[in-house]
């Protein structure tokens, strides 16, 4: 995993919306959360399977509180066709 090799602690596999929400609810503990890759204590890469997909309409494209600020724009997937 290039993302982990670059120094990140965790990486989302596939769509990360539900994975991120689950990770926040779990206070950063990746145990039992699908859609993650991370290194265990021995340094081996652990993959937790495919994340649950949610409709993009579940996530508004603006700050609901203020109804005027755009959210951070990201892309889906790797534009370089990384595995």
Chimera marker file (.cmm) of the C-alpha trace (Angstrom):
<marker_set name="trace">
<marker id="1" x="0.000" y="0.000" z="0.000" r="1" g="1" b="0" radius="0.5"/>
<marker id="2" x="1.619" y="3.173" z="-1.209" r="1" g="1" b="0" radius="0.5"/>
<marker id="3" x="-0.399" y="5.348" z="1.158" r="1" g="1" b="0" radius="0.5"/>
<marker id="4" x="0.806" y="3.449" z="4.224" r="1" g="1" b="0" radius="0.5"/>
<marker id="5" x="4.361" y="3.366" z="2.863" r="1" g="1" b="0" radius="0.5"/>
<marker id="6" x="4.173" y="7.168" z="2.562" r="1" g="1" b="0" radius="0.5"/>
<marker id="7" x="3.729" y="7.384" z="6.335" r="1" g="1" b="0" radius="0.5"/>
<marker id="8" x="-0.025" y="7.414" z="6.858" r="1" g="1" b="0" radius="0.5"/>
<marker id="9" x="-1.424" y="5.412" z="9.787" r="1" g="1" b="0" radius="0.5"/>
<marker id="10" x="-4.547" y="4.294" z="7.919" r="1" g="1" b="0" radius="0.5"/>
<marker id="11" x="-6.021" y="4.405" z="4.444" r="1" g="1" b="0" radius="0.5"/>
<marker id="12" x="-9.614" y="4.087" z="3.299" r="1" g="1" b="0" radius="0.5"/>
<marker id="13" x="-10.284" y="1.331" z="0.794" r="1" g="1" b="0" radius="0.5"/>
<marker id="14" x="-12.956" y="2.283" z="-1.717" r="1" g="1" b="0" radius="0.5"/>
<marker id="15" x="-15.480" y="4.904" z="-0.717" r="1" g="1" b="0" radius="0.5"/>
<marker id="16" x="-14.532" y="6.419" z="2.598" r="1" g="1" b="0" radius="0.5"/>
<marker id="17" x="-17.671" y="8.232" z="3.735" r="1" g="1" b="0" radius="0.5"/>
<marker id="18" x="-19.145" y="5.487" z="5.931" r="1" g="1" b="0" radius="0.5"/>
<marker id="19" x="-15.650" y="4.344" z="6.949" r="1" g="1" b="0" radius="0.5"/>
<marker id="20" x="-14.745" y="7.802" z="8.223" r="1" g="1" b="0" radius="0.5"/>
<marker id="21" x="-17.989" y="8.155" z="10.177" r="1" g="1" b="0" radius="0.5"/>
<marker id="22" x="-17.472" y="4.715" z="11.752" r="1" g="1" b="0" radius="0.5"/>
<marker id="23" x="-13.870" y="5.561" z="12.622" r="1" g="1" b="0" radius="0.5"/>
<marker id="24" x="-14.920" y="8.798" z="14.323" r="1" g="1" b="0" radius="0.5"/>
<marker id="25" x="-17.611" y="6.952" z="16.293" r="1" g="1" b="0" radius="0.5"/>
<marker id="26" x="-14.979" y="4.382" z="17.360" r="1" g="1" b="0" radius="0.5"/>
<marker id="27" x="-12.628" y="7.187" z="18.501" r="1" g="1" b="0" radius="0.5"/>
<marker id="28" x="-9.963" y="6.108" z="16.002" r="1" g="1" b="0" radius="0.5"/>
<marker id="29" x="-9.905" y="2.391" z="16.885" r="1" g="1" b="0" radius="0.5"/>
<marker id="30" x="-9.955" y="0.496" z="13.560" r="1" g="1" b="0" radius="0.5"/>
<marker id="31" x="-11.092" y="-2.815" z="15.080" r="1" g="1" b="0" radius="0.5"/>
<marker id="32" x="-14.301" y="-3.984" z="13.412" r="1" g="1" b="0" radius="0.5"/>
<marker id="33" x="-14.499" y="-1.127" z="10.895" r="1" g="1" b="0" radius="0.5"/>
<marker id="34" x="-14.748" y="-2.133" z="7.260" r="1" g="1" b="0" radius="0.5"/>
<marker id="35" x="-13.025" y="-0.231" z="4.471" r="1" g="1" b="0" radius="0.5"/>
<marker id="36" x="-9.631" y="0.342" z="6.099" r="1" g="1" b="0" radius="0.5"/>
<marker id="37" x="-6.022" y="-0.661" z="5.580" r="1" g="1" b="0" radius="0.5"/>
<marker id="38" x="-3.484" y="-0.165" z="8.370" r="1" g="1" b="0" radius="0.5"/>
<marker id="39" x="-0.326" y="-1.722" z="9.768" r="1" g="1" b="0" radius="0.5"/>
<marker id="40" x="-0.625" y="-3.873" z="12.880" r="1" g="1" b="0" radius="0.5"/>
<marker id="41" x="1.926" y="-3.834" z="15.712" r="1" g="1" b="0" radius="0.5"/>
<marker id="42" x="4.177" y="-6.248" z="13.789" r="1" g="1" b="0" radius="0.5"/>
<marker id="43" x="4.100" y="-4.022" z="10.695" r="1" g="1" b="0" radius="0.5"/>
<marker id="44" x="1.906" y="-6.309" z="8.596" r="1" g="1" b="0" radius="0.5"/>
<marker id="45" x="-0.793" y="-4.637" z="6.510" r="1" g="1" b="0" radius="0.5"/>
<marker id="46" x="-4.308" y="-5.413" z="7.711" r="1" g="1" b="0" radius="0.5"/>
<marker id="47" x="-7.228" y="-4.878" z="5.329" r="1" g="1" b="0" radius="0.5"/>
<marker id="48" x="-10.716" y="-4.885" z="6.780" r="1" g="1" b="0" radius="0.5"/>
<marker id="49" x="-12.672" y="-5.561" z="3.609" r="1" g="1" b="0" radius="0.5"/>
<marker id="50" x="-14.969" y="-3.453" z="1.516" r="1" g="1" b="0" radius="0.5"/>
<marker id="51" x="-16.692" y="-0.452" z="3.055" r="1" g="1" b="0" radius="0.5"/>
<marker id="52" x="-20.444" y="0.038" z="3.032" r="1" g="1" b="0" radius="0.5"/>
<marker id="53" x="-21.496" y="2.316" z="0.217" r="1" g="1" b="0" radius="0.5"/>
<marker id="54" x="-23.756" y="5.246" z="0.946" r="1" g="1" b="0" radius="0.5"/>
<marker id="55" x="-25.526" y="7.494" z="-1.534" r="1" g="1" b="0" radius="0.5"/>
<marker id="56" x="-23.593" y="10.705" z="-2.186" r="1" g="1" b="0" radius="0.5"/>
<marker id="57" x="-26.791" y="12.643" z="-1.537" r="1" g="1" b="0" radius="0.5"/>
<marker id="58" x="-26.365" y="11.703" z="2.161" r="1" g="1" b="0" radius="0.5"/>
<marker id="59" x="-23.506" y="14.229" z="2.225" r="1" g="1" b="0" radius="0.5"/>
<marker id="60" x="-24.484" y="17.759" z="1.183" r="1" g="1" b="0" radius="0.5"/>
<marker id="61" x="-22.019" y="19.725" z="-0.919" r="1" g="1" b="0" radius="0.5"/>
<marker id="62" x="-22.162" y="22.703" z="1.449" r="1" g="1" b="0" radius="0.5"/>
<marker id="63" x="-22.084" y="23.453" z="5.163" r="1" g="1" b="0" radius="0.5"/>
<marker id="64" x="-25.653" y="22.856" z="6.322" r="1" g="1" b="0" radius="0.5"/>
<marker id="65" x="-25.202" y="25.157" z="9.330" r="1" g="1" b="0" radius="0.5"/>
<marker id="66" x="-24.350" y="28.206" z="7.219" r="1" g="1" b="0" radius="0.5"/>
<marker id="67" x="-25.900" y="27.129" z="3.896" r="1" g="1" b="0" radius="0.5"/>
<marker id="68" x="-23.205" y="28.865" z="1.894" r="1" g="1" b="0" radius="0.5"/>
<marker id="69" x="-19.721" y="27.369" z="2.257" r="1" g="1" b="0" radius="0.5"/>
<marker id="70" x="-18.601" y="24.596" z="-0.069" r="1" g="1" b="0" radius="0.5"/>
<marker id="71" x="-17.217" y="21.419" z="1.406" r="1" g="1" b="0" radius="0.5"/>
<marker id="72" x="-13.661" y="20.310" z="0.742" r="1" g="1" b="0" radius="0.5"/>
<marker id="73" x="-13.550" y="18.885" z="-2.768" r="1" g="1" b="0" radius="0.5"/>
<marker id="74" x="-11.932" y="15.491" z="-3.181" r="1" g="1" b="0" radius="0.5"/>
<marker id="75" x="-11.780" y="12.964" z="-5.981" r="1" g="1" b="0" radius="0.5"/>
<marker id="76" x="-12.936" y="9.385" z="-5.867" r="1" g="1" b="0" radius="0.5"/>
<marker id="77" x="-10.367" y="6.742" z="-6.521" r="1" g="1" b="0" radius="0.5"/>
<marker id="78" x="-6.845" y="7.147" z="-7.709" r="1" g="1" b="0" radius="0.5"/>
<marker id="79" x="-6.319" y="9.137" z="-10.882" r="1" g="1" b="0" radius="0.5"/>
<marker id="80" x="-3.147" y="7.100" z="-11.404" r="1" g="1" b="0" radius="0.5"/>
<marker id="81" x="-5.033" y="3.737" z="-11.367" r="1" g="1" b="0" radius="0.5"/>
<marker id="82" x="-3.274" y="2.567" z="-8.198" r="1" g="1" b="0" radius="0.5"/>
<marker id="83" x="-4.263" y="-0.957" z="-7.082" r="1" g="1" b="0" radius="0.5"/>
<link id1="1" id2="2" r="1" g="1" b="0" radius="0.2"/>
<link id1="2" id2="3" r="1" g="1" b="0" radius="0.2"/>
<link id1="3" id2="4" r="1" g="1" b="0" radius="0.2"/>
<link id1="4" id2="5" r="1" g="1" b="0" radius="0.2"/>
<link id1="5" id2="6" r="1" g="1" b="0" radius="0.2"/>
<link id1="6" id2="7" r="1" g="1" b="0" radius="0.2"/>
<link id1="7" id2="8" r="1" g="1" b="0" radius="0.2"/>
<link id1="8" id2="9" r="1" g="1" b="0" radius="0.2"/>
<link id1="9" id2="10" r="1" g="1" b="0" radius="0.2"/>
<link id1="10" id2="11" r="1" g="1" b="0" radius="0.2"/>
<link id1="11" id2="12" r="1" g="1" b="0" radius="0.2"/>
<link id1="12" id2="13" r="1" g="1" b="0" radius="0.2"/>
<link id1="13" id2="14" r="1" g="1" b="0" radius="0.2"/>
<link id1="14" id2="15" r="1" g="1" b="0" radius="0.2"/>
<link id1="15" id2="16" r="1" g="1" b="0" radius="0.2"/>
<link id1="16" id2="17" r="1" g="1" b="0" radius="0.2"/>
<link id1="17" id2="18" r="1" g="1" b="0" radius="0.2"/>
<link id1="18" id2="19" r="1" g="1" b="0" radius="0.2"/>
<link id1="19" id2="20" r="1" g="1" b="0" radius="0.2"/>
<link id1="20" id2="21" r="1" g="1" b="0" radius="0.2"/>
<link id1="21" id2="22" r="1" g="1" b="0" radius="0.2"/>
<link id1="22" id2="23" r="1" g="1" b="0" radius="0.2"/>
<link id1="23" id2="24" r="1" g="1" b="0" radius="0.2"/>
<link id1="24" id2="25" r="1" g="1" b="0" radius="0.2"/>
<link id1="25" id2="26" r="1" g="1" b="0" radius="0.2"/>
<link id1="26" id2="27" r="1" g="1" b="0" radius="0.2"/>
<link id1="27" id2="28" r="1" g="1" b="0" radius="0.2"/>
<link id1="28" id2="29" r="1" g="1" b="0" radius="0.2"/>
<link id1="29" id2="30" r="1" g="1" b="0" radius="0.2"/>
<link id1="30" id2="31" r="1" g="1" b="0" radius="0.2"/>
<link id1="31" id2="32" r="1" g="1" b="0" radius="0.2"/>
<link id1="32" id2="33" r="1" g="1" b="0" radius="0.2"/>
<link id1="33" id2="34" r="1" g="1" b="0" radius="0.2"/>
<link id1="34" id2="35" r="1" g="1" b="0" radius="0.2"/>
<link id1="35" id2="36" r="1" g="1" b="0" radius="0.2"/>
<link id1="36" id2="37" r="1" g="1" b="0" radius="0.2"/>
<link id1="37" id2="38" r="1" g="1" b="0" radius="0.2"/>
<link id1="38" id2="39" r="1" g="1" b="0" radius="0.2"/>
<link id1="39" id2="40" r="1" g="1" b="0" radius="0.2"/>
<link id1="40" id2="41" r="1" g="1" b="0" radius="0.2"/>
<link id1="41" id2="42" r="1" g="1" b="0" radius="0.2"/>
<link id1="42" id2="43" r="1" g="1" b="0" radius="0.2"/>
<link id1="43" id2="44" r="1" g="1" b="0" radius="0.2"/>
<link id1="44" id2="45" r="1" g="1" b="0" radius="0.2"/>
<link id1="45" id2="46" r="1" g="1" b="0" radius="0.2"/>
<link id1="46" id2="47" r="1" g="1" b="0" radius="0.2"/>
<link id1="47" id2="48" r="1" g="1" b="0" radius="0.2"/>
<link id1="48" id2="49" r="1" g="1" b="0" radius="0.2"/>
<link id1="49" id2="50" r="1" g="1" b="0" radius="0.2"/>
<link id1="50" id2="51" r="1" g="1" b="0" radius="0.2"/>
<link id1="51" id2="52" r="1" g="1" b="0" radius="0.2"/>
<link id1="52" id2="53" r="1" g="1" b="0" radius="0.2"/>
<link id1="53" id2="54" r="1" g="1" b="0" radius="0.2"/>
<link id1="54" id2="55" r="1" g="1" b="0" radius="0.2"/>
<link id1="55" id2="56" r="1" g="1" b="0" radius="0.2"/>
<link id1="56" id2="57" r="1" g="1" b="0" radius="0.2"/>
<link id1="57" id2="58" r="1" g="1" b="0" radius="0.2"/>
<link id1="58" id2="59" r="1" g="1" b="0" radius="0.2"/>
<link id1="59" id2="60" r="1" g="1" b="0" radius="0.2"/>
<link id1="60" id2="61" r="1" g="1" b="0" radius="0.2"/>
<link id1="61" id2="62" r="1" g="1" b="0" radius="0.2"/>
<link id1="62" id2="63" r="1" g="1" b="0" radius="0.2"/>
<link id1="63" id2="64" r="1" g="1" b="0" radius="0.2"/>
<link id1="64" id2="65" r="1" g="1" b="0" radius="0.2"/>
<link id1="65" id2="66" r="1" g="1" b="0" radius="0.2"/>
<link id1="66" id2="67" r="1" g="1" b="0" radius="0.2"/>
<link id1="67" id2="68" r="1" g="1" b="0" radius="0.2"/>
<link id1="68" id2="69" r="1" g="1" b="0" radius="0.2"/>
<link id1="69" id2="70" r="1" g="1" b="0" radius="0.2"/>
<link id1="70" id2="71" r="1" g="1" b="0" radius="0.2"/>
<link id1="71" id2="72" r="1" g="1" b="0" radius="0.2"/>
<link id1="72" id2="73" r="1" g="1" b="0" radius="0.2"/>
<link id1="73" id2="74" r="1" g="1" b="0" radius="0.2"/>
<link id1="74" id2="75" r="1" g="1" b="0" radius="0.2"/>
<link id1="75" id2="76" r="1" g="1" b="0" radius="0.2"/>
<link id1="76" id2="77" r="1" g="1" b="0" radius="0.2"/>
<link id1="77" id2="78" r="1" g="1" b="0" radius="0.2"/>
<link id1="78" id2="79" r="1" g="1" b="0" radius="0.2"/>
<link id1="79" id2="80" r="1" g="1" b="0" radius="0.2"/>
<link id1="80" id2="81" r="1" g="1" b="0" radius="0.2"/>
<link id1="81" id2="82" r="1" g="1" b="0" radius="0.2"/>
<link id1="82" id2="83" r="1" g="1" b="0" radius="0.2"/>
</marker_set>
